[in-house]
């Protein structure tokens, strides 16, 4: 009879206060355990729409939804990395419709001397004829000293040539891809007059840079008018200089991909 009375009093206290403390006389929640807890059975919580209880599935973890909301089971999507293999860490693309225009006065009187200065890692400050395509200058960050960067630049080049006559009419130009204002890739090409007026061509180039330092970098694209042949036509790179095409057709694009052998693994939880 005495044990029954104690049990009834305990149940009554639980009902009144709706809190149970184990090894504590001052519970701070409905169940307050002051010590280790060993769970041998299932643990169920409401699902995402609170319609039923669920015990989750293999490899799921309980995630808080904030104060006043029940926790829910979530799957952590953690990529598996293999040692000494490259992985795509960063990928983005950019476009520009501003482009650059060159008159015949913006070329070198000695194109041969300009060509000899177009070497790998040349600083853009030493390449006076080169002008950047503004919106294609973009930052990126590397987290490993073992990396491979891939750059793909595409644009349209146009000159407001007349219909081709005799002698030939043409312009030499060059475009470079720069990282931190250092030349990593260059293409020299020539645009010629044709039987129609206002010739335009598609220019495409791919650049590669290996093992840049860890940290922040900037990629940019710059082009130059090198030499004209029997012409004072205006040259447009990434912008139209005549009405047979528009800025949508002539616009430039740059794709940047960074592959790394991972060195730093950021935590998946805080």
Secondary structure as UniProt FT lines:
FT   HELIX           2..17
FT   STRAND          20..22
FT   STRAND          31..33
FT   STRAND          45..46
FT   TURN            48..49
FT   STRAND          53..54
FT   TURN            58..59
FT   STRAND          60..63
FT   TURN            67..68
FT   STRAND          72..75
FT   TURN            83..84
FT   STRAND          87..96
FT   STRAND          100..102
FT   HELIX           104..106
FT   HELIX           111..116
FT   TURN            120..121
FT   HELIX           124..126
FT   TURN            128..129
FT   STRAND          131..132
FT   HELIX           134..136
FT   STRAND          138..142
FT   STRAND          147..159
FT   STRAND          170..179
FT   TURN            180..181
FT   STRAND          182..192
FT   STRAND          200..210
FT   STRAND          215..229
FT   STRAND          235..237
FT   TURN            243..244
FT   HELIX           247..250
FT   STRAND          252..260
//
